[in-house]
Amino acid sequence: MKISIPTTWKLDQRSNVPLNVQLCEHIRWSISSGEIPPGSLLPPIRELAQSLGVSLNTVKAAYRELQESGLLVSRRGYGTTVVSPDQHPRAGAQTAEQAVEQAMRAAIEAGYSADQVRELMERLLARYRTGYRSLTLVFVECDETQLELLGQDIRSALGLRVEKILTSRLAQERDRLARYRDRYAGIATTYFHYREVRDALGHLGLPILGLVLATSPPTLERLSRVPAGSTVGCVCRDPESVHSFQCIVARLLPPEVRVTACLLGDSAGLDALAREASLIVCTVPCLRPLQERLRGREIYPLYDRVDPGSLHILAQHFSIPAREAAATCQVPGE
């Protein structure tokens, strides 16, 4: 299904962030929030370039970066689609033998020896015989608060043991995870960090699954009550993401609400938000620092749980009957 170009994909020509990076972030946020579901056909390069008023090279560069990140796949004569990292192209009517043969051929073409392929097959068979419930899922995120909240969502909904690792510790954890990889069912992370996790842990041969995030109902309900003429502040950590984040927050607010944004490290910008904004919306990693700096102000995180659709995909992948989706994890201060 071809998508319409989201209204949130607005590029700031005056920004120091390159236009192709801005577009990358818009698409990444749309995938991560579930606005663009897996399997969606993105607009052709020329159509998107004309709609956004940018060059063909800008769109090509953005699509290429996201293809390298594993979020998009391009097929000649068909177009560019959004894929789930756990989904791989399969022939339409393969027999089990053909599917296994194709996987073995791909591994050998990638440089694995016959003995290595046999070892891999035996390890995977042992994992299926044992059952995934006896194994542990590795969950990777960039922030301790986010790590705890989302890890609890996965554990509550699926009953899997979850080992939580910060992205900042991926390099230190690589060897240990490789040594004990037979204990792990797979690796999960949000789409924001998929490429980083894949580059660091892809050599383990474990499935790496991307998760869509959802905004909690209390945050959505509070945003819906912001009166016209008010100012809402947006805060995130990364310069390349701030414009995308601002556009997404604006879309969730009633009409005629002014939205202004700044980075967590921008002291002057934060002081201005404290004076002007009736409400501040932030990414989860910014929540605690903002609560400490802007005591007494209303601050809401935008995403703070795993979308039920992603929990269902995890359950299907590991052949686990999903429990009722866990109640929304509440962030301290919400």
Phi, psi and omega in degrees: 000125179281134181272156167280151181291118182300145179293341180286346182278077178244129183259139180264104182295338183271351184288152174283345178283126181305148184298322180293328177290319176301316181295319176306313183294321177301313182294319180298316179296320181295322177290316184294331181268356181084002178298324175246109183281160175306142180092350181292141177267119180284159179299147174303154184304313183296318180298316181292320179299316180294319181296321183270350180072038180234174181283161176299323181296328178297313181291318178302316182295320179294313179298319181297317179299318182286332173293317179294333178280351179087009182266337180233155172225137181246130179235130182302131178083354181241314179127196183248125183238159176272133180236154169276138181302336180274357181259134179233147181303133177233147175293154188297316187229056181284144167279166178302319181297317180297320181296316180293317180299318180297318179295319180294318179297319180297320180294317180293320178295334178279356175110001179282144177280166178300321179294321179294321178295318179298317179298318180297314180300317180295322179293320179293319178298320179297323180295318179291322180295319182291323184096138184293337183297337180275355183255177183241139175265129175274127177241129186241131176212168187267348188225139184298318179298311179298320181300314181292314184296310184288323176299322178293322176302313182295314183296318182292320185281326189250342182075011177278148168290138183236123174258119188263130181227132175284145178302329181293347182250010182301317182298320181288332186269350186304309185294319180296316179297322178295322182294325184244030189296336179292349179274351189250139177280328182169189183231136176234147176202167176284160182298336180299330186246011187302312183296319180300317180290318179299317181295324183278324189238002182300332182293346182288340181078011178271149176296138177244118186246135178269144182244138173272141178256155180229149177277139182292148177306319179300322178293315179299318181295320180293320179296326181292342183261006179289124183287151176303144181089351179281168174243131176245132179263145177239136180226130171218177187266330192256129181302324183287345184258344191298321182291317178300315181298317179300317180295321181292317179298317181301323181293332182275350184266157174297163178298157174063031170253127180281134181239125178234154187223155173204170179271155180301327181275003182268093184299316180296319179295320178294322177297321178294319178297320180299327180280321192259329190273136175278341182209144178239130177247137184219166168285155185303319179299340181271350191299305185295315176302322179291321179298325179287323183279321185246062185299137177088351179272151175285118180228127181235135173279146182280310180245131178212023176203166175274132179298137180306328178298321178291323176297322179294319178297318177299316181298318178296316183299321183261011178053046180246130174293112183295135173285175173304134182307138182299148175300151180307130177287125181271133178274138178309130179097351180274000000 
